Amino acid sequence: MKKIFTLAILLVLYCGGGEEQTQVVSPEKPIQIAKSVLMVIAPKDFRDEEFKEPYDLFTNSGIKVIVASIDTVPVKGMLGMTVKPDILIDQVRPDSFDALIIIGGTGCQVLWDNTTLHKIVQNFNDTKKTIAAICIAPVVLARAGILKNIKATVYPTSKNDIEKYGASYTGSDVEISGNIITGSNPKASKDFATTILNTLKQ
């Protein structure tokens, strides 16, 4: 009996003697996603928020981001942000990326008829990878021929520029149609970025 009593005391002491156990909870970290994204910007006057919101969200989530343009010299945004593209659009290998994002801003008009970019867009669409464009950048998608009979949004002044290529303009801040995501203006940048991230999590 004495041995049993002694054993019971030892067990209580070993297990903490009824003291409150403190559980350490580590702070939540962003979900890391092993993906690679291509972001295309104009050689000048891209829209700062439309680049910054997705770029920051992607990199903080562990996504590799490569920036492409028609030159690799530092590019200045409409609000003063400076970005140095990593590669030329001509150097892009579509099979190296999981998503394509084209950033808007007034300078984006020089990309509307870029045939190399059109081929990249078409390649992504043929393989059903995520394609996203915001502000006036959806015009690139329209002229690449992938918005025919597709619901899409764009900056209101470019509504006709996508409709004449068969797009169905919705006027939404962000529009999702299959693998294609379009955003309408700088204020939609955060929702636009989050929508893209959610598709990459799938």
HELIX and SHEET records of a PDB file:
HELIX    1   1 LYS A    2  TYR A   14  1                                  13    
HELIX    2   2 ASP A   48  ASN A   60  1                                  13    
HELIX    3   3 ILE A   89  GLN A   91  5                                   3    
HELIX    4   4 PRO A   94  SER A   96  5                                   3    
HELIX    5   5 THR A  106  LEU A  111  5                                   6    
HELIX    6   6 THR A  115  ASP A  126  1                                  12    
HELIX    7   7 PRO A  138  ARG A  143  1                                   6    
HELIX    8   8 PRO A  156  SER A  158  5                                   3    
HELIX    9   9 LYS A  159  GLU A  163  1                                   5    
HELIX   10  10 PRO A  186  ALA A  188  5                                   3    
HELIX   11  11 SER A  189  LYS A  201  1                                  13    
SHEET    1   A 7 ILE A  87  LEU A  88  0                                        
SHEET    2   A 7 LYS A  64  SER A  69  1                                        
SHEET    3   A 7 SER A  36  VAL A  40  1                                        
SHEET    4   A 7 ALA A  99  ILE A 102  1                                        
SHEET    5   A 7 THR A 130  ILE A 134  1                                        
SHEET    6   A 7 ILE A 180  GLY A 183  1                                        
SHEET    7   A 7 VAL A 174  SER A 177 -1                                        
SHEET    1   B 2 VAL A  75  LYS A  76  0                                        
SHEET    2   B 2 THR A  82  VAL A  83 -1                                        
SHEET    1   C 2 LYS A 151  ALA A 152  0                                        
SHEET    2   C 2 SER A 168  TYR A 169  1                                        
END                                                                             
